[in-house]
Amino acid sequence: MKSVSVYDKKGKATGKFSLDQDYFNGKTNKDLLHQAALMYLSNQRRGSASTKTRAQVRGGGRKPWRQKGTGRARAGSIRSPIWKGGGVIFGPHPRQFTYSLPKKIKSLALRQSLNGKIKSNQFIIINNLSLNLPKAKELMAVLTALKAKERPLLVLEKHSPGILRAARNIPEVAVKTFNNINAFDVLKHKKVIFSKQAIENLIKLRKR
């Protein structure tokens, strides 16, 4: 894990990139990555499921029949949970599922997820990820040359409307900037493609 190849848009190796051994130390902790992935998935939950209790269901203010003498079971309201159209017992109500791990834990999880991609040869650095025209065909040609057509994550040094426009018509392609990625993004995608400037900026940012 001392260095990885740097490629151009045609998929040819143009040099080597020395990995910072303080940042890319090769360590991965499955429990830590699981915690991080669980947090990001929980934060995506809307928590909008809702049911009504017997107090919230409309109607049922009058006792259906008298207490005794009918031969039927006692009933106080047609909105009882055991009646059709009645309230729901222990049903879901709107709630927040969001929570956050400590900043250092999230940073460490990102680093270890990248270590895992490097170990499995699913980490690619490209000299300059730019397109002549913002078209899916051009971006697909670059991904094909890099052998990264399946669920790639493109990490750029800055926001690029052209690449975003080209990527939106290609299934399972995600585009992020180096300061906006997390461990879940890395784990979710099969290949991670960094521009050379983006990986340099990420290391500087995370080592502060």
LODO-849246 format. One record per residue (C-alpha): residue number from 1; x, y, z. Coordinates in nm, 2 decimals, padded with zeros to 4 digits. Layout:
BEGIN
{k NUM	c1 X	c2 Y	c3 Z};
...
END
This chain:
BEGIN
{k 1	c1 00.00	c2 00.00	c3 00.00};
{k 2	c1 00.29	c2 00.24	c3 -00.06};
{k 3	c1 00.17	c2 00.36	c3 -00.40};
{k 4	c1 -00.10	c2 00.32	c3 -00.65};
{k 5	c1 -00.10	c2 00.37	c3 -01.03};
{k 6	c1 -00.24	c2 00.70	c3 -01.18};
{k 7	c1 -00.43	c2 00.67	c3 -01.50};
{k 8	c1 -00.54	c2 00.90	c3 -01.78};
{k 9	c1 -00.89	c2 00.91	c3 -01.93};
{k 10	c1 -00.79	c2 00.64	c3 -02.18};
{k 11	c1 -00.71	c2 00.39	c3 -01.90};
{k 12	c1 -00.33	c2 00.41	c3 -01.95};
{k 13	c1 -00.10	c2 00.43	c3 -01.64};
{k 14	c1 00.09	c2 00.75	c3 -01.64};
{k 15	c1 00.27	c2 00.73	c3 -01.31};
{k 16	c1 00.25	c2 00.64	c3 -00.94};
{k 17	c1 00.09	c2 00.81	c3 -00.65};
{k 18	c1 00.26	c2 00.77	c3 -00.31};
{k 19	c1 00.00	c2 00.71	c3 -00.04};
{k 20	c1 00.05	c2 00.88	c3 00.29};
{k 21	c1 00.12	c2 00.60	c3 00.53};
{k 22	c1 -00.01	c2 00.80	c3 00.83};
{k 23	c1 -00.35	c2 00.82	c3 00.66};
{k 24	c1 -00.36	c2 00.50	c3 00.45};
{k 25	c1 -00.22	c2 00.25	c3 00.71};
{k 26	c1 -00.41	c2 -00.05	c3 00.57};
{k 27	c1 -00.62	c2 -00.11	c3 00.88};
{k 28	c1 -00.99	c2 -00.20	c3 00.86};
{k 29	c1 -01.23	c2 -00.26	c3 01.14};
{k 30	c1 -01.56	c2 -00.43	c3 01.04};
{k 31	c1 -01.74	c2 -00.33	c3 01.36};
{k 32	c1 -01.65	c2 00.04	c3 01.31};
{k 33	c1 -01.76	c2 00.03	c3 00.95};
{k 34	c1 -02.08	c2 -00.13	c3 01.05};
{k 35	c1 -02.15	c2 00.14	c3 01.30};
{k 36	c1 -02.09	c2 00.41	c3 01.04};
{k 37	c1 -02.30	c2 00.25	c3 00.78};
{k 38	c1 -02.59	c2 00.19	c3 01.03};
{k 39	c1 -02.57	c2 00.56	c3 01.12};
{k 40	c1 -02.59	c2 00.69	c3 00.76};
{k 41	c1 -02.88	c2 00.45	c3 00.68};
{k 42	c1 -03.07	c2 00.55	c3 00.99};
{k 43	c1 -03.03	c2 00.92	c3 00.90};
{k 44	c1 -03.19	c2 00.85	c3 00.57};
{k 45	c1 -03.51	c2 00.71	c3 00.73};
{k 46	c1 -03.81	c2 00.95	c3 00.71};
{k 47	c1 -03.98	c2 00.82	c3 01.02};
{k 48	c1 -04.32	c2 00.94	c3 00.89};
{k 49	c1 -04.52	c2 00.62	c3 00.95};
{k 50	c1 -04.83	c2 00.70	c3 01.16};
{k 51	c1 -05.13	c2 00.52	c3 01.30};
{k 52	c1 -05.42	c2 00.65	c3 01.51};
{k 53	c1 -05.50	c2 00.53	c3 01.87};
{k 54	c1 -05.86	c2 00.48	c3 01.98};
{k 55	c1 -05.86	c2 00.83	c3 02.11};
{k 56	c1 -05.78	c2 00.97	c3 01.77};
{k 57	c1 -06.02	c2 00.77	c3 01.56};
{k 58	c1 -06.34	c2 00.96	c3 01.46};
{k 59	c1 -06.67	c2 00.84	c3 01.61};
{k 60	c1 -06.75	c2 00.58	c3 01.88};
{k 61	c1 -06.87	c2 00.83	c3 02.14};
{k 62	c1 -07.19	c2 00.63	c3 02.21};
{k 63	c1 -07.20	c2 00.29	c3 02.37};
{k 64	c1 -07.30	c2 00.04	c3 02.09};
{k 65	c1 -07.55	c2 -00.14	c3 02.31};
{k 66	c1 -07.65	c2 -00.17	c3 02.67};
{k 67	c1 -07.41	c2 -00.35	c3 02.91};
{k 68	c1 -07.63	c2 -00.64	c3 03.00};
{k 69	c1 -07.91	c2 -00.85	c3 02.86};
{k 70	c1 -07.82	c2 -00.87	c3 02.49};
{k 71	c1 -07.62	c2 -01.19	c3 02.51};
{k 72	c1 -07.32	c2 -01.02	c3 02.34};
{k 73	c1 -06.99	c2 -00.92	c3 02.49};
{k 74	c1 -06.96	c2 -00.59	c3 02.67};
{k 75	c1 -06.86	c2 -00.30	c3 02.44};
{k 76	c1 -06.80	c2 00.06	c3 02.52};
{k 77	c1 -06.70	c2 00.20	c3 02.18};
{k 78	c1 -06.70	c2 00.09	c3 01.82};
{k 79	c1 -06.35	c2 00.24	c3 01.79};
{k 80	c1 -06.20	c2 -00.02	c3 02.03};
{k 81	c1 -05.88	c2 -00.17	c3 01.88};
{k 82	c1 -06.06	c2 -00.51	c3 01.86};
{k 83	c1 -06.32	c2 -00.37	c3 01.62};
{k 84	c1 -06.28	c2 -00.32	c3 01.25};
{k 85	c1 -06.20	c2 00.05	c3 01.19};
{k 86	c1 -06.09	c2 00.10	c3 01.55};
{k 87	c1 -05.77	c2 00.23	c3 01.68};
{k 88	c1 -05.43	c2 00.06	c3 01.65};
{k 89	c1 -05.25	c2 -00.08	c3 01.96};
{k 90	c1 -04.87	c2 00.01	c3 01.98};
{k 91	c1 -04.87	c2 00.13	c3 01.62};
{k 92	c1 -04.60	c2 00.34	c3 01.47};
{k 93	c1 -04.60	c2 00.72	c3 01.52};
{k 94	c1 -04.38	c2 00.99	c3 01.35};
{k 95	c1 -04.03	c2 00.99	c3 01.50};
{k 96	c1 -03.67	c2 01.09	c3 01.43};
{k 97	c1 -03.42	c2 00.81	c3 01.36};
{k 98	c1 -03.12	c2 01.05	c3 01.31};
{k 99	c1 -02.82	c2 01.04	c3 01.53};
{k 100	c1 -02.45	c2 01.11	c3 01.49};
{k 101	c1 -02.13	c2 00.94	c3 01.58};
{k 102	c1 -01.83	c2 01.14	c3 01.70};
{k 103	c1 -01.64	c2 01.33	c3 01.43};
{k 104	c1 -01.32	c2 01.13	c3 01.48};
{k 105	c1 -01.51	c2 00.80	c3 01.45};
{k 106	c1 -01.67	c2 00.92	c3 01.11};
{k 107	c1 -01.33	c2 01.03	c3 00.99};
{k 108	c1 -01.17	c2 00.70	c3 01.09};
{k 109	c1 -01.45	c2 00.50	c3 00.92};
{k 110	c1 -01.39	c2 00.69	c3 00.59};
{k 111	c1 -01.02	c2 00.62	c3 00.61};
{k 112	c1 -01.07	c2 00.25	c3 00.68};
{k 113	c1 -01.33	c2 00.22	c3 00.40};
{k 114	c1 -01.08	c2 00.36	c3 00.16};
{k 115	c1 -00.82	c2 00.12	c3 00.29};
{k 116	c1 -01.05	c2 -00.16	c3 00.21};
{k 117	c1 -01.10	c2 -00.04	c3 -00.15};
{k 118	c1 -00.72	c2 -00.01	c3 -00.19};
{k 119	c1 -00.67	c2 -00.37	c3 -00.06};
{k 120	c1 -00.93	c2 -00.51	c3 -00.30};
{k 121	c1 -00.79	c2 -00.31	c3 -00.60};
{k 122	c1 -01.11	c2 -00.11	c3 -00.63};
{k 123	c1 -00.94	c2 00.23	c3 -00.58};
{k 124	c1 -00.85	c2 00.43	c3 -00.89};
{k 125	c1 -00.67	c2 00.76	c3 -00.93};
{k 126	c1 -00.71	c2 00.95	c3 -01.25};
{k 127	c1 -00.50	c2 01.25	c3 -01.36};
{k 128	c1 -00.78	c2 01.48	c3 -01.46};
{k 129	c1 -01.15	c2 01.38	c3 -01.47};
{k 130	c1 -01.29	c2 01.63	c3 -01.72};
{k 131	c1 -01.51	c2 01.60	c3 -02.03};
{k 132	c1 -01.51	c2 01.78	c3 -02.36};
{k 133	c1 -01.89	c2 01.77	c3 -02.36};
{k 134	c1 -02.13	c2 01.70	c3 -02.07};
{k 135	c1 -02.25	c2 01.38	c3 -02.23};
{k 136	c1 -02.31	c2 01.03	c3 -02.08};
{k 137	c1 -02.14	c2 00.87	c3 -02.38};
{k 138	c1 -01.81	c2 01.05	c3 -02.31};
{k 139	c1 -01.82	c2 00.97	c3 -01.94};
{k 140	c1 -01.91	c2 00.61	c3 -02.01};
{k 141	c1 -01.60	c2 00.58	c3 -02.24};
{k 142	c1 -01.38	c2 00.70	c3 -01.95};
{k 143	c1 -01.54	c2 00.45	c3 -01.71};
{k 144	c1 -01.50	c2 00.17	c3 -01.97};
{k 145	c1 -01.13	c2 00.25	c3 -02.02};
{k 146	c1 -01.08	c2 00.24	c3 -01.64};
{k 147	c1 -01.28	c2 -00.09	c3 -01.61};
{k 148	c1 -01.51	c2 00.08	c3 -01.36};
{k 149	c1 -01.86	c2 00.06	c3 -01.52};
{k 150	c1 -02.02	c2 -00.12	c3 -01.23};
{k 151	c1 -02.14	c2 00.11	c3 -00.95};
{k 152	c1 -01.86	c2 00.37	c3 -00.96};
{k 153	c1 -01.82	c2 00.66	c3 -00.72};
{k 154	c1 -01.65	c2 00.96	c3 -00.88};
{k 155	c1 -01.47	c2 01.19	c3 -00.63};
{k 156	c1 -01.38	c2 01.53	c3 -00.76};
{k 157	c1 -01.18	c2 01.83	c3 -00.62};
{k 158	c1 -01.46	c2 02.07	c3 -00.69};
{k 159	c1 -01.82	c2 02.08	c3 -00.81};
{k 160	c1 -01.85	c2 02.00	c3 -01.18};
{k 161	c1 -02.19	c2 02.07	c3 -01.35};
{k 162	c1 -02.07	c2 01.90	c3 -01.67};
{k 163	c1 -01.98	c2 01.57	c3 -01.50};
{k 164	c1 -02.30	c2 01.58	c3 -01.29};
{k 165	c1 -02.50	c2 01.62	c3 -01.61};
{k 166	c1 -02.32	c2 01.34	c3 -01.79};
{k 167	c1 -02.35	c2 01.10	c3 -01.49};
{k 168	c1 -02.72	c2 01.15	c3 -01.42};
{k 169	c1 -02.82	c2 00.93	c3 -01.72};
{k 170	c1 -02.59	c2 00.64	c3 -01.62};
{k 171	c1 -02.74	c2 00.40	c3 -01.36};
{k 172	c1 -02.57	c2 00.36	c3 -01.02};
{k 173	c1 -02.30	c2 00.63	c3 -01.09};
{k 174	c1 -02.25	c2 00.88	c3 -00.81};
{k 175	c1 -02.05	c2 01.21	c3 -00.81};
{k 176	c1 -01.91	c2 01.37	c3 -00.50};
{k 177	c1 -01.65	c2 01.62	c3 -00.40};
{k 178	c1 -01.36	c2 01.52	c3 -00.17};
{k 179	c1 -01.50	c2 01.72	c3 00.13};
{k 180	c1 -01.85	c2 01.56	c3 00.09};
{k 181	c1 -01.79	c2 01.19	c3 00.10};
{k 182	c1 -01.84	c2 00.95	c3 00.38};
{k 183	c1 -01.77	c2 00.58	c3 00.46};
{k 184	c1 -02.12	c2 00.48	c3 00.35};
{k 185	c1 -02.06	c2 00.63	c3 00.00};
{k 186	c1 -01.74	c2 00.43	c3 -00.03};
{k 187	c1 -01.89	c2 00.10	c3 00.09};
{k 188	c1 -02.20	c2 00.14	c3 -00.12};
{k 189	c1 -02.01	c2 00.16	c3 -00.45};
{k 190	c1 -01.79	c2 -00.11	c3 -00.60};
{k 191	c1 -01.52	c2 00.12	c3 -00.76};
{k 192	c1 -01.40	c2 00.45	c3 -00.62};
{k 193	c1 -01.24	c2 00.69	c3 -00.87};
{k 194	c1 -01.05	c2 00.99	c3 -00.73};
{k 195	c1 -00.90	c2 01.27	c3 -00.93};
{k 196	c1 -00.54	c2 01.32	c3 -00.83};
{k 197	c1 -00.62	c2 01.67	c3 -00.69};
{k 198	c1 -00.91	c2 01.53	c3 -00.49};
{k 199	c1 -00.71	c2 01.26	c3 -00.31};
{k 200	c1 -00.44	c2 01.51	c3 -00.23};
{k 201	c1 -00.70	c2 01.76	c3 -00.09};
{k 202	c1 -00.87	c2 01.48	c3 00.11};
{k 203	c1 -00.55	c2 01.38	c3 00.28};
{k 204	c1 -00.46	c2 01.75	c3 00.37};
{k 205	c1 -00.82	c2 01.80	c3 00.50};
{k 206	c1 -00.83	c2 01.49	c3 00.71};
{k 207	c1 -00.49	c2 01.54	c3 00.86};
{k 208	c1 -00.56	c2 01.88	c3 01.01};
END
